[in-house]
Amino acid sequence: MKTPKVDTSGSIAASNAIAEAQKAATNLQKNFSADLKNENVAQVTPGGMAEDAAQVSSVRKKRTAGGLASQLGVNV
């Protein structure tokens, strides 16, 4: 008499899914415990103005539009 073959693929897939979930939970816990209080801190210059910072950081060229806008004197 032959012994019936038992399909264990479902339990193997379930144990793999549990292992992946445990890895994800561990990673999430590690991310939550990271100290980010020094990240993304604004740099403030005492007595400065926003316009001053914009001029120092980048010099922009004034663009002029062509066609009808230039005839009317419209600057973009």
LINNORMO-V379058 format. One record per helix or strand of 3 or more residues. SS is the DSSP state (@ for helix, = for strand). FROM is the first residue (numbers start at 0). TO is the last residue. Records with the same first field share a line. If there is no record, write none. Layout:
SS=FROM-TO + FROM-TO
//
This chain:
@=8-32 + 49-56 + 67-71
//
